[in-house]
Amino acid sequence: MNCHRNIIAFVERLPVDSWFATRQVLEFGSREAVDQSLYRLVKCGFLLRIARGVFTLRDDQPKIFEPLAVAAFKASVFDKSIAVQGLDIARKLGLASLASVEPTFCVHGVSSSFQSIATKICLKNFSARKIVLGDSPLGQVIRALWFLGKDRCDVHAVQSAMRMLNDDEIKKLTNSAQLMPGWLTKIVRFANGWQPEMAYSLRNSNS
């Protein structure tokens, strides 16, 4: 019973509309006791279960739980971060017409999926290099172009994608070879007027 009361006290101390995870209340009892208390609090209407292991205080106000926000919170519980996948960015930029069947996000770790209130959400494993810049404009552009692949990514696609970047970000893109496969680096540099002799001079100046 103390577990039950402690969870209620914990929730009532949270800021309005805050979310919390099961892991945050495990100190109040055994895993079985915590799970049973959370189940009862959801069943009686005190809590709203947003997704497995994620809850908020229920009220009568309609709420929209965006898949990106739910996925980001779930990932943060395990000290991970997520990013929008290249397909969705490419679609936003007009470079692809496909759409994900289910909301899918990049994560560096094991792929998984879970059911939220409104939809099933997928977390897909990507290399750390693909998501190191997160959802910054530069990170999104690289991921979108990388998604297209070398058969579909051309100078036109690069120039279209760069419209979401400012001059400083475009310069960083051109010099971010360590964050892109070789084929994409070549196309990006060509689209920005990078000449072979410029690359040779840069290599010599850095040697």
C-alpha positions in Angstrom: 0.0 0.0 0.0 2.9 2.4 0.7 4.0 1.9 -2.9 0.6 3.0 -4.1 0.5 6.1 -1.9 4.1 7.0 -2.8 3.4 6.9 -6.5 0.3 9.1 -6.1 2.4 11.6 -4.0 5.1 11.5 -6.7 2.6 12.3 -9.5 0.9 15.1 -7.6 4.3 16.8 -7.1 5.0 16.8 -10.9 4.4 20.0 -12.9 1.1 20.2 -14.8 0.9 17.9 -17.9 4.3 16.2 -17.0 5.0 12.7 -18.2 6.8 10.1 -16.1 8.2 6.6 -16.7 7.8 3.5 -14.7 11.6 3.5 -14.1 11.2 6.8 -12.2 9.0 5.2 -9.5 10.7 1.8 -9.1 12.2 3.1 -5.8 8.8 2.8 -4.2 8.5 -0.9 -4.3 9.2 -4.1 -6.2 8.7 -4.2 -9.9 5.5 -6.3 -9.4 4.1 -3.8 -6.8 4.9 -0.8 -9.0 3.3 -2.4 -12.0 0.2 -3.4 -10.1 -0.1 0.1 -8.6 0.2 1.8 -12.0 -2.3 -0.6 -13.5 -4.8 0.3 -10.7 -4.2 4.0 -11.1 -4.9 3.8 -14.8 -8.0 1.6 -14.4 -9.5 4.0 -11.8 -8.8 7.0 -14.1 -6.2 8.7 -12.0 -3.4 8.1 -14.6 -3.4 8.1 -18.4 -1.1 5.5 -20.0 0.5 7.2 -23.0 2.6 4.2 -24.0 4.0 1.2 -22.3 5.9 2.5 -19.3 4.9 6.1 -19.9 2.1 7.9 -18.0 0.6 11.3 -17.2 -2.1 12.6 -14.8 -5.5 12.1 -16.5 -7.8 15.1 -16.8 -10.8 16.0 -18.9 -8.9 18.2 -21.4 -8.3 16.7 -24.9 -4.6 16.0 -25.6 -2.7 15.2 -28.7 0.4 13.0 -28.1 2.7 13.5 -31.1 4.6 10.4 -32.0 7.9 12.3 -32.1 7.4 13.5 -28.5 6.4 10.1 -27.3 9.3 8.4 -29.0 11.8 11.0 -27.7 10.5 10.6 -24.1 10.7 6.8 -24.3 14.3 7.0 -25.7 15.3 9.5 -23.0 14.3 7.1 -20.2 17.1 4.8 -21.4 19.5 7.7 -22.0 19.1 7.6 -25.7 18.1 10.2 -28.3 16.2 9.8 -31.5 16.0 11.7 -34.8 13.6 12.0 -37.7 14.3 9.4 -40.3 15.7 10.3 -43.7 12.6 9.2 -45.6 10.3 11.7 -43.8 12.8 14.5 -44.2 13.2 13.8 -47.9 9.4 13.8 -48.3 9.2 17.1 -46.5 11.8 18.5 -48.9 9.9 17.2 -51.9 12.7 14.7 -52.7 10.6 11.6 -52.1 6.9 10.7 -52.4 6.9 7.6 -50.2 5.5 7.8 -46.6 6.1 5.6 -43.6 3.3 3.2 -42.9 3.9 3.8 -39.2 5.8 6.7 -37.4 9.4 5.6 -37.5 12.4 7.3 -35.9 16.2 6.8 -35.9 17.9 5.5 -32.8 21.4 4.3 -32.2 20.7 0.9 -30.5 18.4 -2.0 -30.8 15.4 -1.6 -33.2 12.1 -1.8 -31.4 8.4 -0.8 -31.6 5.7 0.0 -29.1 2.1 1.0 -29.1 1.1 4.5 -28.0 -2.4 5.9 -27.5 -3.0 6.7 -31.1 -0.5 4.6 -33.2 2.3 2.1 -33.2 5.7 3.8 -33.1 8.9 2.2 -34.5 12.5 3.0 -33.4 14.9 1.8 -36.1 18.6 1.3 -35.5 21.0 3.6 -37.4 24.7 4.1 -37.1 25.9 6.8 -34.7 27.3 8.7 -37.7 23.9 9.1 -39.3 22.3 10.7 -36.2 25.2 12.4 -34.5 23.8 15.8 -35.5 20.3 14.9 -34.4 17.5 17.0 -35.9 19.5 20.1 -36.6 19.0 21.5 -40.1 22.4 20.1 -41.1 21.7 16.7 -39.6 18.4 16.5 -41.4 19.8 17.5 -44.8 22.6 14.8 -44.6 20.1 12.1 -43.5 17.6 13.0 -46.3 20.3 12.9 -49.0 21.8 9.7 -47.5 18.4 8.1 -47.7 18.1 8.9 -51.4 21.2 6.9 -52.1 23.8 7.4 -54.8 21.4 6.3 -57.6 18.8 9.0 -56.8 20.9 11.7 -55.2 22.1 14.2 -57.7 23.2 17.9 -57.7 19.6 19.0 -58.1 18.6 17.1 -54.9 21.5 18.5 -53.0 20.7 22.1 -54.0 17.0 21.6 -53.2 17.9 20.2 -49.7 20.3 23.1 -49.0 17.5 25.6 -49.2 16.8 24.8 -45.5 20.4 25.8 -44.6 22.0 29.1 -44.0 25.4 30.1 -45.5 27.3 28.9 -42.4 25.5 25.5 -42.4 26.2 25.1 -46.1 29.9 25.6 -45.5 29.8 23.1 -42.7 28.0 20.6 -45.0 30.7 20.9 -47.6 33.3 20.2 -44.9 31.5 17.4 -43.2 33.1 14.5 -45.1 33.5 12.5 -41.8 29.7 12.5 -41.4 28.8 11.3 -44.9 29.7 8.4 -47.3 32.2 9.2 -49.9 29.7 9.3 -52.8 27.6 11.9 -51.0 30.6 14.1 -50.1 31.5 14.2 -53.8 28.0 15.3 -54.9 27.7 17.9 -52.1 31.1 19.4 -53.0 30.3 19.4 -56.7 27.0 21.1 -56.1 28.8 23.8 -54.1 31.4 24.4 -56.8 34.2 22.5 -55.0 36.9 22.0 -57.5 39.6 19.3 -57.4 42.3 21.9 -57.1 40.5 23.4 -54.1 40.5 20.0 -52.4 44.2 19.6 -53.2 45.0 23.0 -51.7 43.0 22.3 -48.6 44.8 19.0 -48.1 48.2 20.7 -48.4 47.3 23.5 -46.0 46.2 20.9 -43.4 49.3 18.7 -43.8 
